[in-house]
Amino acid sequence: MRKALRLTQHEFATTFQLSLATVRDWEQGRYQPDQAARTLLCVIARDPKAVKRARDVLI
């Protein structure tokens, strides 16, 4: 998904308020996302701009 969005790991982590270490661990198969993270990733996959807009409102 990150690659489909053409983002680096750092950009993806920053854009969606995730830690870089978490993104790396998921991609390297060290850890699996928990239920909340899986839900967020599903929403990002469907409408990343909506997640960005929601994040911007909260900041």
CHARMM-style PDB file with segment names, atoms N, HN, CA, C and O in Angstrom:
ATOM      1  N   MET     1       0.822  -1.186   0.000  1.00  0.00      PROA
ATOM      2  CA  MET     1       0.000   0.000   0.000  1.00  0.00      PROA
ATOM      3  C   MET     1       0.870   1.256   0.000  1.00  0.00      PROA
ATOM      4  O   MET     1       0.619   2.195  -0.755  1.00  0.00      PROA
ATOM      5  N   ARG     2       1.885   1.264   0.845  1.00  0.00      PROA
ATOM      6  HN  ARG     2       2.090   0.501   1.459  1.00  0.00      PROA
ATOM      7  CA  ARG     2       2.766   2.432   0.900  1.00  0.00      PROA
ATOM      8  C   ARG     2       3.390   2.701  -0.464  1.00  0.00      PROA
ATOM      9  O   ARG     2       3.456   3.845  -0.912  1.00  0.00      PROA
ATOM     10  N   LYS     3       3.840   1.649  -1.111  1.00  0.00      PROA
ATOM     11  HN  LYS     3       3.786   0.719  -0.746  1.00  0.00      PROA
ATOM     12  CA  LYS     3       4.472   1.809  -2.420  1.00  0.00      PROA
ATOM     13  C   LYS     3       3.465   2.273  -3.464  1.00  0.00      PROA
ATOM     14  O   LYS     3       3.807   3.048  -4.357  1.00  0.00      PROA
ATOM     15  N   ALA     4       2.227   1.806  -3.356  1.00  0.00      PROA
ATOM     16  HN  ALA     4       1.949   1.176  -2.630  1.00  0.00      PROA
ATOM     17  CA  ALA     4       1.182   2.246  -4.284  1.00  0.00      PROA
ATOM     18  C   ALA     4       0.917   3.742  -4.132  1.00  0.00      PROA
ATOM     19  O   ALA     4       0.561   4.423  -5.094  1.00  0.00      PROA
ATOM     20  N   LEU     5       1.094   4.238  -2.918  1.00  0.00      PROA
ATOM     21  HN  LEU     5       1.382   3.685  -2.137  1.00  0.00      PROA
ATOM     22  CA  LEU     5       0.922   5.674  -2.660  1.00  0.00      PROA
ATOM     23  C   LEU     5       2.181   6.466  -3.012  1.00  0.00      PROA
ATOM     24  O   LEU     5       2.204   7.694  -2.927  1.00  0.00      PROA
ATOM     25  N   ARG     6       3.220   5.744  -3.405  1.00  0.00      PROA
ATOM     26  HN  ARG     6       3.202   4.746  -3.474  1.00  0.00      PROA
ATOM     27  CA  ARG     6       4.510   6.344  -3.776  1.00  0.00      PROA
ATOM     28  C   ARG     6       5.111   7.167  -2.641  1.00  0.00      PROA
ATOM     29  O   ARG     6       5.581   8.288  -2.836  1.00  0.00      PROA
ATOM     30  N   LEU     7       5.081   6.569  -1.444  1.00  0.00      PROA
ATOM     31  HN  LEU     7       4.699   5.658  -1.286  1.00  0.00      PROA
ATOM     32  CA  LEU     7       5.647   7.212  -0.267  1.00  0.00      PROA
ATOM     33  C   LEU     7       6.798   6.369   0.269  1.00  0.00      PROA
ATOM     34  O   LEU     7       6.774   5.141   0.189  1.00  0.00      PROA
ATOM     35  N   THR     8       7.795   7.039   0.810  1.00  0.00      PROA
ATOM     36  HN  THR     8       7.814   8.037   0.875  1.00  0.00      PROA
ATOM     37  CA  THR     8       8.845   6.315   1.523  1.00  0.00      PROA
ATOM     38  C   THR     8       8.268   5.849   2.857  1.00  0.00      PROA
ATOM     39  O   THR     8       7.182   6.273   3.255  1.00  0.00      PROA
ATOM     40  N   GLN     9       8.992   4.987   3.535  1.00  0.00      PROA
ATOM     41  HN  GLN     9       9.874   4.643   3.212  1.00  0.00      PROA
ATOM     42  CA  GLN     9       8.531   4.570   4.863  1.00  0.00      PROA
ATOM     43  C   GLN     9       8.395   5.785   5.771  1.00  0.00      PROA
ATOM     44  O   GLN     9       7.421   5.906   6.515  1.00  0.00      PROA
ATOM     45  N   HSD    10       9.364   6.674   5.710  1.00  0.00      PROA
ATOM     46  HN  HSD    10      10.155   6.576   5.106  1.00  0.00      PROA
ATOM     47  CA  HSD    10       9.321   7.873   6.555  1.00  0.00      PROA
ATOM     48  C   HSD    10       8.110   8.745   6.215  1.00  0.00      PROA
ATOM     49  O   HSD    10       7.412   9.214   7.115  1.00  0.00      PROA
ATOM     50  N   GLU    11       7.863   8.959   4.937  1.00  0.00      PROA
ATOM     51  HN  GLU    11       8.430   8.578   4.207  1.00  0.00      PROA
ATOM     52  CA  GLU    11       6.715   9.779   4.519  1.00  0.00      PROA
ATOM     53  C   GLU    11       5.400   9.139   4.950  1.00  0.00      PROA
ATOM     54  O   GLU    11       4.502   9.827   5.434  1.00  0.00      PROA
ATOM     55  N   PHE    12       5.287   7.822   4.774  1.00  0.00      PROA
ATOM     56  HN  PHE    12       6.017   7.264   4.381  1.00  0.00      PROA
ATOM     57  CA  PHE    12       4.062   7.115   5.164  1.00  0.00      PROA
ATOM     58  C   PHE    12       3.838   7.244   6.668  1.00  0.00      PROA
ATOM     59  O   PHE    12       2.734   7.550   7.117  1.00  0.00      PROA
ATOM     60  N   ALA    13       4.896   7.010   7.438  1.00  0.00      PROA
ATOM     61  HN  ALA    13       5.794   6.761   7.073  1.00  0.00      PROA
ATOM     62  CA  ALA    13       4.786   7.098   8.894  1.00  0.00      PROA
ATOM     63  C   ALA    13       4.384   8.505   9.327  1.00  0.00      PROA
ATOM     64  O   ALA    13       3.496   8.673  10.161  1.00  0.00      PROA
ATOM     65  N   THR    14       5.033   9.499   8.765  1.00  0.00      PROA
ATOM     66  HN  THR    14       5.755   9.362   8.087  1.00  0.00      PROA
ATOM     67  CA  THR    14       4.737  10.884   9.124  1.00  0.00      PROA
ATOM     68  C   THR    14       3.333  11.288   8.695  1.00  0.00      PROA
ATOM     69  O   THR    14       2.597  11.907   9.463  1.00  0.00      PROA
ATOM     70  N   THR    15       2.969  10.941   7.482  1.00  0.00      PROA
ATOM     71  HN  THR    15       3.567  10.439   6.857  1.00  0.00      PROA
ATOM     72  CA  THR    15       1.666  11.326   6.939  1.00  0.00      PROA
ATOM     73  C   THR    15       0.517  10.764   7.766  1.00  0.00      PROA
ATOM     74  O   THR    15      -0.485  11.442   7.994  1.00  0.00      PROA
ATOM     75  N   PHE    16       0.670   9.520   8.213  1.00  0.00      PROA
ATOM     76  HN  PHE    16       1.484   8.969   8.028  1.00  0.00      PROA
ATOM     77  CA  PHE    16      -0.432   8.859   8.911  1.00  0.00      PROA
ATOM     78  C   PHE    16      -0.177   8.694  10.406  1.00  0.00      PROA
ATOM     79  O   PHE    16      -0.821   7.881  11.069  1.00  0.00      PROA
ATOM     80  N   GLN    17       0.767   9.473  10.929  1.00  0.00      PROA
ATOM     81  HN  GLN    17       1.291  10.133  10.391  1.00  0.00      PROA
ATOM     82  CA  GLN    17       1.080   9.535  12.355  1.00  0.00      PROA
ATOM     83  C   GLN    17       1.377   8.158  12.945  1.00  0.00      PROA
ATOM     84  O   GLN    17       0.820   7.772  13.973  1.00  0.00      PROA
ATOM     85  N   LEU    18       2.253   7.441  12.285  1.00  0.00      PROA
ATOM     86  HN  LEU    18       2.706   7.754  11.450  1.00  0.00      PROA
ATOM     87  CA  LEU    18       2.734   6.149  12.758  1.00  0.00      PROA
ATOM     88  C   LEU    18       4.228   6.290  13.022  1.00  0.00      PROA
ATOM     89  O   LEU    18       4.883   7.169  12.460  1.00  0.00      PROA
ATOM     90  N   SER    19       4.757   5.436  13.864  1.00  0.00      PROA
ATOM     91  HN  SER    19       4.225   4.723  14.320  1.00  0.00      PROA
ATOM     92  CA  SER    19       6.205   5.493  14.057  1.00  0.00      PROA
ATOM     93  C   SER    19       6.894   4.800  12.887  1.00  0.00      PROA
ATOM     94  O   SER    19       6.377   3.834  12.325  1.00  0.00      PROA
ATOM     95  N   LEU    20       8.049   5.304  12.539  1.00  0.00      PROA
ATOM     96  HN  LEU    20       8.468   6.088  12.995  1.00  0.00      PROA
ATOM     97  CA  LEU    20       8.823   4.713  11.458  1.00  0.00      PROA
ATOM     98  C   LEU    20       9.183   3.269  11.798  1.00  0.00      PROA
ATOM     99  O   LEU    20       9.146   2.397  10.929  1.00  0.00      PROA
ATOM    100  N   ALA    21       9.526   3.017  13.046  1.00  0.00      PROA
ATOM    101  HN  ALA    21       9.555   3.725  13.751  1.00  0.00      PROA
ATOM    102  CA  ALA    21       9.877   1.655  13.470  1.00  0.00      PROA
ATOM    103  C   ALA    21       8.705   0.701  13.278  1.00  0.00      PROA
ATOM    104  O   ALA    21       8.896  -0.447  12.878  1.00  0.00      PROA
ATOM    105  N   THR    22       7.503   1.169  13.561  1.00  0.00      PROA
ATOM    106  HN  THR    22       7.348   2.101  13.886  1.00  0.00      PROA
ATOM    107  CA  THR    22       6.313   0.330  13.389  1.00  0.00      PROA
ATOM    108  C   THR    22       6.114  -0.025  11.926  1.00  0.00      PROA
ATOM    109  O   THR    22       5.871  -1.185  11.593  1.00  0.00      PROA
ATOM    110  N   VAL    23       6.214   0.958  11.058  1.00  0.00      PROA
ATOM    111  HN  VAL    23       6.411   1.900  11.329  1.00  0.00      PROA
ATOM    112  CA  VAL    23       6.055   0.709   9.619  1.00  0.00      PROA
ATOM    113  C   VAL    23       7.112  -0.281   9.147  1.00  0.00      PROA
ATOM    114  O   VAL    23       6.804  -1.215   8.406  1.00  0.00      PROA
ATOM    115  N   ARG    24       8.339  -0.083   9.568  1.00  0.00      PROA
ATOM    116  HN  ARG    24       8.589   0.676  10.170  1.00  0.00      PROA
ATOM    117  CA  ARG    24       9.422  -1.006   9.184  1.00  0.00      PROA
ATOM    118  C   ARG    24       9.136  -2.419   9.676  1.00  0.00      PROA
ATOM    119  O   ARG    24       9.284  -3.388   8.930  1.00  0.00      PROA
ATOM    120  N   ASP    25       8.727  -2.529  10.938  1.00  0.00      PROA
ATOM    121  HN  ASP    25       8.607  -1.743  11.544  1.00  0.00      PROA
ATOM    122  CA  ASP    25       8.453  -3.855  11.508  1.00  0.00      PROA
ATOM    123  C   ASP    25       7.328  -4.560  10.770  1.00  0.00      PROA
ATOM    124  O   ASP    25       7.415  -5.763  10.526  1.00  0.00      PROA
ATOM    125  N   TRP    26       6.276  -3.841  10.411  1.00  0.00      PROA
ATOM    126  HN  TRP    26       6.204  -2.864  10.609  1.00  0.00      PROA
ATOM    127  CA  TRP    26       5.177  -4.450   9.653  1.00  0.00      PROA
ATOM    128  C   TRP    26       5.684  -4.945   8.307  1.00  0.00      PROA
ATOM    129  O   TRP    26       5.400  -6.072   7.903  1.00  0.00      PROA
ATOM    130  N   GLU    27       6.427  -4.105   7.627  1.00  0.00      PROA
ATOM    131  HN  GLU    27       6.658  -3.190   7.955  1.00  0.00      PROA
ATOM    132  CA  GLU    27       6.889  -4.464   6.284  1.00  0.00      PROA
ATOM    133  C   GLU    27       7.904  -5.602   6.300  1.00  0.00      PROA
ATOM    134  O   GLU    27       7.985  -6.374   5.344  1.00  0.00      PROA
ATOM    135  N   GLN    28       8.666  -5.709   7.361  1.00  0.00      PROA
ATOM    136  HN  GLN    28       8.600  -5.082   8.137  1.00  0.00      PROA
ATOM    137  CA  GLN    28       9.667  -6.772   7.451  1.00  0.00      PROA
ATOM    138  C   GLN    28       9.102  -8.034   8.093  1.00  0.00      PROA
ATOM    139  O   GLN    28       9.819  -9.019   8.265  1.00  0.00      PROA
ATOM    140  N   GLY    29       7.813  -8.006   8.449  1.00  0.00      PROA
ATOM    141  HN  GLY    29       7.231  -7.205   8.309  1.00  0.00      PROA
ATOM    142  CA  GLY    29       7.160  -9.178   9.011  1.00  0.00      PROA
ATOM    143  C   GLY    29       7.509  -9.467  10.462  1.00  0.00      PROA
ATOM    144  O   GLY    29       7.237 -10.560  10.960  1.00  0.00      PROA
ATOM    145  N   ARG    30       8.103  -8.507  11.137  1.00  0.00      PROA
ATOM    146  HN  ARG    30       8.323  -7.620  10.732  1.00  0.00      PROA
ATOM    147  CA  ARG    30       8.447  -8.701  12.551  1.00  0.00      PROA
ATOM    148  C   ARG    30       7.206  -8.690  13.426  1.00  0.00      PROA
ATOM    149  O   ARG    30       7.108  -9.443  14.394  1.00  0.00      PROA
ATOM    150  N   TYR    31       6.271  -7.838  13.079  1.00  0.00      PROA
ATOM    151  HN  TYR    31       6.350  -7.226  12.292  1.00  0.00      PROA
ATOM    152  CA  TYR    31       5.026  -7.705  13.830  1.00  0.00      PROA
ATOM    153  C   TYR    31       3.870  -7.574  12.860  1.00  0.00      PROA
ATOM    154  O   TYR    31       4.035  -7.120  11.727  1.00  0.00      PROA
ATOM    155  N   GLN    32       2.703  -7.974  13.319  1.00  0.00      PROA
ATOM    156  HN  GLN    32       2.568  -8.342  14.239  1.00  0.00      PROA
ATOM    157  CA  GLN    32       1.478  -7.788  12.559  1.00  0.00      PROA
ATOM    158  C   GLN    32       0.716  -6.617  13.178  1.00  0.00      PROA
ATOM    159  O   GLN    32       0.724  -6.460  14.399  1.00  0.00      PROA
ATOM    160  N   PRO    33       0.069  -5.804  12.372  1.00  0.00      PROA
ATOM    161  CA  PRO    33      -0.731  -4.704  12.922  1.00  0.00      PROA
ATOM    162  C   PRO    33      -1.855  -5.255  13.802  1.00  0.00      PROA
ATOM    163  O   PRO    33      -2.451  -6.286  13.489  1.00  0.00      PROA
ATOM    164  N   ASP    34      -2.135  -4.557  14.906  1.00  0.00      PROA
ATOM    165  HN  ASP    34      -1.651  -3.720  15.160  1.00  0.00      PROA
ATOM    166  CA  ASP    34      -3.265  -4.960  15.743  1.00  0.00      PROA
ATOM    167  C   ASP    34      -4.568  -4.539  15.057  1.00  0.00      PROA
ATOM    168  O   ASP    34      -4.541  -3.958  13.972  1.00  0.00      PROA
ATOM    169  N   GLN    35      -5.693  -4.830  15.684  1.00  0.00      PROA
ATOM    170  HN  GLN    35      -5.715  -5.302  16.565  1.00  0.00      PROA
ATOM    171  CA  GLN    35      -6.991  -4.573  15.054  1.00  0.00      PROA
ATOM    172  C   GLN    35      -7.179  -3.095  14.706  1.00  0.00      PROA
ATOM    173  O   GLN    35      -7.652  -2.773  13.616  1.00  0.00      PROA
ATOM    174  N   ALA    36      -6.817  -2.211  15.608  1.00  0.00      PROA
ATOM    175  HN  ALA    36      -6.433  -2.473  16.493  1.00  0.00      PROA
ATOM    176  CA  ALA    36      -6.976  -0.774  15.340  1.00  0.00      PROA
ATOM    177  C   ALA    36      -6.106  -0.344  14.158  1.00  0.00      PROA
ATOM    178  O   ALA    36      -6.548   0.421  13.301  1.00  0.00      PROA
ATOM    179  N   ALA    37      -4.883  -0.833  14.121  1.00  0.00      PROA
ATOM    180  HN  ALA    37      -4.524  -1.454  14.818  1.00  0.00      PROA
ATOM    181  CA  ALA    37      -3.983  -0.492  13.015  1.00  0.00      PROA
ATOM    182  C   ALA    37      -4.484  -1.074  11.703  1.00  0.00      PROA
ATOM    183  O   ALA    37      -4.398  -0.421  10.663  1.00  0.00      PROA
ATOM    184  N   ARG    38      -5.009  -2.301  11.741  1.00  0.00      PROA
ATOM    185  HN  ARG    38      -5.080  -2.831  12.586  1.00  0.00      PROA
ATOM    186  CA  ARG    38      -5.554  -2.900  10.513  1.00  0.00      PROA
ATOM    187  C   ARG    38      -6.728  -2.083   9.994  1.00  0.00      PROA
ATOM    188  O   ARG    38      -6.881  -1.900   8.786  1.00  0.00      PROA
ATOM    189  N   THR    39      -7.552  -1.595  10.906  1.00  0.00      PROA
ATOM    190  HN  THR    39      -7.428  -1.743  11.887  1.00  0.00      PROA
ATOM    191  CA  THR    39      -8.684  -0.759  10.507  1.00  0.00      PROA
ATOM    192  C   THR    39      -8.181   0.526   9.851  1.00  0.00      PROA
ATOM    193  O   THR    39      -8.677   0.924   8.797  1.00  0.00      PROA
ATOM    194  N   LEU    40      -7.204   1.170  10.472  1.00  0.00      PROA
ATOM    195  HN  LEU    40      -6.802   0.847  11.328  1.00  0.00      PROA
ATOM    196  CA  LEU    40      -6.627   2.388   9.895  1.00  0.00      PROA
ATOM    197  C   LEU    40      -6.036   2.103   8.523  1.00  0.00      PROA
ATOM    198  O   LEU    40      -6.240   2.882   7.592  1.00  0.00      PROA
ATOM    199  N   LEU    41      -5.312   1.010   8.383  1.00  0.00      PROA
ATOM    200  HN  LEU    41      -5.146   0.378   9.140  1.00  0.00      PROA
ATOM    201  CA  LEU    41      -4.704   0.669   7.099  1.00  0.00      PROA
ATOM    202  C   LEU    41      -5.760   0.419   6.027  1.00  0.00      PROA
ATOM    203  O   LEU    41      -5.556   0.763   4.863  1.00  0.00      PROA
ATOM    204  N   CYS    42      -6.878  -0.174   6.409  1.00  0.00      PROA
ATOM    205  HN  CYS    42      -7.044  -0.454   7.354  1.00  0.00      PROA
ATOM    206  CA  CYS    42      -7.975  -0.387   5.446  1.00  0.00      PROA
ATOM    207  C   CYS    42      -8.542   0.945   4.965  1.00  0.00      PROA
ATOM    208  O   CYS    42      -8.822   1.117   3.778  1.00  0.00      PROA
ATOM    209  N   VAL    43      -8.709   1.884   5.891  1.00  0.00      PROA
ATOM    210  HN  VAL    43      -8.482   1.744   6.855  1.00  0.00      PROA
ATOM    211  CA  VAL    43      -9.229   3.200   5.517  1.00  0.00      PROA
ATOM    212  C   VAL    43      -8.211   3.934   4.642  1.00  0.00      PROA
ATOM    213  O   VAL    43      -8.582   4.574   3.658  1.00  0.00      PROA
ATOM    214  N   ILE    44      -6.939   3.842   4.998  1.00  0.00      PROA
ATOM    215  HN  ILE    44      -6.638   3.322   5.797  1.00  0.00      PROA
ATOM    216  CA  ILE    44      -5.897   4.466   4.177  1.00  0.00      PROA
ATOM    217  C   ILE    44      -5.929   3.888   2.769  1.00  0.00      PROA
ATOM    218  O   ILE    44      -5.811   4.626   1.791  1.00  0.00      PROA
ATOM    219  N   ALA    45      -6.088   2.579   2.662  1.00  0.00      PROA
ATOM    220  HN  ALA    45      -6.184   1.979   3.456  1.00  0.00      PROA
ATOM    221  CA  ALA    45      -6.107   1.929   1.345  1.00  0.00      PROA
ATOM    222  C   ALA    45      -7.276   2.417   0.500  1.00  0.00      PROA
ATOM    223  O   ALA    45      -7.148   2.559  -0.716  1.00  0.00      PROA
ATOM    224  N   ARG    46      -8.412   2.673   1.137  1.00  0.00      PROA
ATOM    225  HN  ARG    46      -8.516   2.558   2.125  1.00  0.00      PROA
ATOM    226  CA  ARG    46      -9.604   3.098   0.392  1.00  0.00      PROA
ATOM    227  C   ARG    46      -9.614   4.580   0.076  1.00  0.00      PROA
ATOM    228  O   ARG    46     -10.001   4.991  -1.018  1.00  0.00      PROA
ATOM    229  N   ASP    47      -9.180   5.391   1.052  1.00  0.00      PROA
ATOM    230  HN  ASP    47      -8.866   5.058   1.941  1.00  0.00      PROA
ATOM    231  CA  ASP    47      -9.266   6.841   0.856  1.00  0.00      PROA
ATOM    232  C   ASP    47      -8.184   7.554   1.666  1.00  0.00      PROA
ATOM    233  O   ASP    47      -8.477   8.144   2.706  1.00  0.00      PROA
ATOM    234  N   PRO    48      -6.946   7.504   1.202  1.00  0.00      PROA
ATOM    235  CA  PRO    48      -5.863   8.125   1.974  1.00  0.00      PROA
ATOM    236  C   PRO    48      -6.052   9.623   2.191  1.00  0.00      PROA
ATOM    237  O   PRO    48      -5.626  10.159   3.214  1.00  0.00      PROA
ATOM    238  N   LYS    49      -6.680  10.296   1.246  1.00  0.00      PROA
ATOM    239  HN  LYS    49      -7.026   9.861   0.415  1.00  0.00      PROA
ATOM    240  CA  LYS    49      -6.896  11.742   1.401  1.00  0.00      PROA
ATOM    241  C   LYS    49      -7.844  12.040   2.558  1.00  0.00      PROA
ATOM    242  O   LYS    49      -7.680  13.047   3.247  1.00  0.00      PROA
ATOM    243  N   ALA    50      -8.829  11.181   2.778  1.00  0.00      PROA
ATOM    244  HN  ALA    50      -8.962  10.363   2.219  1.00  0.00      PROA
ATOM    245  CA  ALA    50      -9.757  11.372   3.894  1.00  0.00      PROA
ATOM    246  C   ALA    50      -9.025  11.244   5.225  1.00  0.00      PROA
ATOM    247  O   ALA    50      -9.295  11.995   6.162  1.00  0.00      PROA
ATOM    248  N   VAL    51      -8.109  10.305   5.303  1.00  0.00      PROA
ATOM    249  HN  VAL    51      -7.890   9.695   4.541  1.00  0.00      PROA
ATOM    250  CA  VAL    51      -7.333  10.133   6.530  1.00  0.00      PROA
ATOM    251  C   VAL    51      -6.451  11.357   6.758  1.00  0.00      PROA
ATOM    252  O   VAL    51      -6.328  11.826   7.889  1.00  0.00      PROA
ATOM    253  N   LYS    52      -5.844  11.871   5.710  1.00  0.00      PROA
ATOM    254  HN  LYS    52      -5.944  11.490   4.791  1.00  0.00      PROA
ATOM    255  CA  LYS    52      -5.021  13.080   5.829  1.00  0.00      PROA
ATOM    256  C   LYS    52      -5.861  14.264   6.299  1.00  0.00      PROA
ATOM    257  O   LYS    52      -5.440  15.031   7.164  1.00  0.00      PROA
ATOM    258  N   ARG    53      -7.064  14.406   5.714  1.00  0.00      PROA
ATOM    259  HN  ARG    53      -7.406  13.782   5.011  1.00  0.00      PROA
ATOM    260  CA  ARG    53      -7.939  15.516   6.116  1.00  0.00      PROA
ATOM    261  C   ARG    53      -8.333  15.383   7.580  1.00  0.00      PROA
ATOM    262  O   ARG    53      -8.311  16.370   8.316  1.00  0.00      PROA
ATOM    263  N   ALA    54      -8.690  14.188   8.009  1.00  0.00      PROA
ATOM    264  HN  ALA    54      -8.708  13.386   7.412  1.00  0.00      PROA
ATOM    265  CA  ALA    54      -9.075  13.963   9.403  1.00  0.00      PROA
ATOM    266  C   ALA    54      -7.903  14.266  10.334  1.00  0.00      PROA
ATOM    267  O   ALA    54      -8.083  14.867  11.394  1.00  0.00      PROA
ATOM    268  N   ARG    55      -6.718  13.855   9.940  1.00  0.00      PROA
ATOM    269  HN  ARG    55      -6.571  13.367   9.080  1.00  0.00      PROA
ATOM    270  CA  ARG    55      -5.528  14.131  10.738  1.00  0.00      PROA
ATOM    271  C   ARG    55      -5.305  15.628  10.864  1.00  0.00      PROA
ATOM    272  O   ARG    55      -4.989  16.122  11.946  1.00  0.00      PROA
ATOM    273  N   ASP    56      -5.467  16.349   9.772  1.00  0.00      PROA
ATOM    274  HN  ASP    56      -5.725  15.948   8.893  1.00  0.00      PROA
ATOM    275  CA  ASP    56      -5.238  17.791   9.780  1.00  0.00      PROA
ATOM    276  C   ASP    56      -6.229  18.521  10.680  1.00  0.00      PROA
ATOM    277  O   ASP    56      -5.885  19.541  11.278  1.00  0.00      PROA
ATOM    278  N   VAL    57      -7.439  18.017  10.781  1.00  0.00      PROA
ATOM    279  HN  VAL    57      -7.718  17.188  10.295  1.00  0.00      PROA
ATOM    280  CA  VAL    57      -8.445  18.625  11.652  1.00  0.00      PROA
ATOM    281  C   VAL    57      -8.048  18.449  13.115  1.00  0.00      PROA
ATOM    282  O   VAL    57      -8.287  19.330  13.940  1.00  0.00      PROA
ATOM    283  N   LEU    58      -7.446  17.312  13.426  1.00  0.00      PROA
ATOM    284  HN  LEU    58      -7.252  16.596  12.756  1.00  0.00      PROA
ATOM    285  CA  LEU    58      -7.087  17.010  14.811  1.00  0.00      PROA
ATOM    286  C   LEU    58      -5.809  17.698  15.271  1.00  0.00      PROA
ATOM    287  O   LEU    58      -5.551  17.795  16.471  1.00  0.00      PROA
ATOM    288  N   ILE    59      -5.017  18.172  14.331  1.00  0.00      PROA
ATOM    289  HN  ILE    59      -5.227  18.093  13.356  1.00  0.00      PROA
ATOM    290  CA  ILE    59      -3.732  18.801  14.705  1.00  0.00      PROA
ATOM    291  C   ILE    59      -3.933  20.251  15.058  1.00  0.00      PROA
ATOM    292  OT1 ILE    59      -2.972  20.942  15.397  1.00  0.00      PROA
TER     293      ILE     59
END
